[in-house]
Amino acid sequence: MAHEVFICYASHDKAVADAVCDALESSHIKCWIAPRDVLPGTEWAEAIVDALDESRVLVLVFSSSSNTSPQVRREVGRAA
């Protein structure tokens, strides 16, 4: 497994998501976060699904933006 944690967030919360990722990775916990880990030429939705399937944990950056984001809801639903 290339990563342990999938970081789920609304685009409005990118700075917070990046800080969460940095904190986890400074503790040697490998994270998957978009767009950093979406490989060039890979379909975005496919990359998300694959990353969710390969993750042990989903960390949700919860905010009013993520609470109303259809994409965040899909990611959380897929993880469940």
C-alpha positions in Angstrom: 0.0 0.0 0.0 1.5 3.3 -1.1 -0.5 5.3 1.4 -2.5 4.8 4.6 -4.8 7.9 4.7 -7.0 9.5 2.1 -7.6 13.2 2.8 -11.1 14.3 1.8 -11.8 18.0 1.6 -13.7 20.7 -0.3 -11.5 22.9 -2.5 -12.2 25.9 -0.3 -10.4 24.1 2.5 -7.2 23.2 0.5 -4.9 25.1 2.9 -6.2 23.2 5.9 -6.1 19.9 4.1 -2.5 20.5 3.1 -1.6 21.3 6.7 -3.3 18.1 7.9 -1.3 16.1 5.2 1.9 17.8 6.3 1.3 17.0 9.9 0.5 13.3 9.2 3.4 12.9 6.9 5.8 14.5 9.3 4.8 11.6 11.6 5.6 9.1 8.8 2.0 8.5 7.9 1.7 8.4 4.1 -1.3 10.3 2.8 -3.1 10.5 -0.6 -4.4 14.0 -1.4 -5.7 15.5 -4.6 -4.5 17.0 -6.8 -0.9 16.2 -5.6 -1.3 12.4 -6.1 -3.4 12.3 -9.2 -1.0 11.0 -11.8 -0.8 12.9 -15.1 -3.1 11.2 -17.7 -5.2 9.5 -15.1 -8.9 10.2 -15.1 -9.7 12.2 -11.9 -12.7 10.0 -10.8 -10.7 6.8 -11.4 -7.8 8.1 -9.3 -10.2 9.0 -6.5 -11.9 5.6 -6.5 -8.6 3.8 -6.6 -7.1 5.9 -3.8 -10.2 5.3 -1.6 -10.1 1.6 -2.2 -6.4 1.4 -1.3 -6.6 3.5 1.9 -7.1 2.3 5.4 -8.4 5.6 6.8 -10.3 8.6 5.5 -9.7 11.9 7.2 -12.4 14.4 6.5 -11.7 18.1 6.7 -15.2 19.1 7.9 -16.4 22.6 7.2 -19.5 24.3 5.8 -18.0 23.9 2.3 -17.3 20.2 2.7 -20.8 19.7 4.2 -22.4 20.9 1.0 -20.0 19.4 -1.5 -21.4 16.7 -3.7 -17.9 15.3 -4.4 -17.1 15.1 -0.7 -20.4 13.3 -0.1 -19.5 10.8 -2.8 -16.0 10.2 -1.4 -17.3 9.7 2.1 -20.0 7.4 0.8 -17.5 5.4 -1.2 -15.2 5.1 1.9 -18.1 3.8 4.0 
